[in-house]
Amino acid sequence: MRISTSVVFACGVVSGLAILSLMRAAALADAAGSRMSHRHSGQDRVRQAGPAQMKSPPPSWDEVDEASDESFPASDPPSTY
């Protein structure tokens, strides 16, 4: 009788620890997901190309500036450069 009680107790402890571990993993996954959504929430602040869309447009603006602004953030330089 004593052995079966110890086995049942041990199984209960292991089950409880497993449940706590799964709950913690789920909470960490939720926290990581919310951080990711906050990190990418600034994507709606992308402006259209051109000096008319800038808060402080430069005094001079030429074809190269326009092509560069249209291609940003691409890594390749504009073809008019």
Rosetta blueprint (number, residue, H / E / L):
1 M L
2 R H
3 I H
4 S H
5 T H
6 S H
7 V H
8 V H
9 F H
10 A H
11 C H
12 G H
13 V H
14 V H
15 S H
16 G H
17 L H
18 A H
19 I H
20 L H
21 S H
22 L H
23 M H
24 R H
25 A H
26 A H
27 A H
28 L H
29 A H
30 D H
31 A H
32 A H
33 G H
34 S H
35 R H
36 M H
37 S H
38 H H
39 R H
40 H L
41 S H
42 G H
43 Q H
44 D H
45 R H
46 V L
47 R L
48 Q L
49 A L
50 G L
51 P H
52 A H
53 Q H
54 M L
55 K L
56 S L
57 P L
58 P L
59 P L
60 S L
61 W L
62 D L
63 E H
64 V H
65 D H
66 E H
67 A H
68 S H
69 D H
70 E H
71 S H
72 F L
73 P L
74 A L
75 S L
76 D L
77 P L
78 P L
79 S L
80 T L
81 Y L
